[in-house]
Amino acid sequence: MAATYVIMDSIPNCDFGDLVRDGRIESVPARYDGATYDMGRWAYMCENHWREIGVGLGDGKGQKLILRDSDEHKAIQRKRAALPQPSVESLLSAAVMGDIIETADGCMVEPDGTCEHGQNSPLVDLGLI
């Protein structure tokens, strides 16, 4: 699930231009960050550009941008809270393998890390590191 979205404190504008509305130029917020078919680069894209030139969601493709504390983020947190929590063994295995670990608010950190929002790695919270 984490490979298809990223939680952000602010949403950047689409890299592919602005919208002209009533003779005024308005920036269009991005909804995705991902690889493009024809443009040969990774970019922030609005919904329209993502549908036209985005390659999809997932590792190496792209991710949906979700604003922290938005209704969408709160829904993800509720869904995550209902899931079984990772076992201590799987967390320790991730630490040994050098993998990053997801915090309670969806940030990815080193096994002994704390995210920019103050959430510790589960291993730190459990007192294992």
Beta strands, then each sheet from edge to edge (+ up, - down):
strand 1: 5-8
strand 2: 13-21
strand 3: 24-29
strand 4: 32-35
strand 5: 42-45
strand 6: 62-67
strand 7: 101-102
strand 8: 108-109
sheet 1: 1+ 6+ 4- 5+
sheet 2: 2+ 3-
sheet 3: 7+ 8-
end
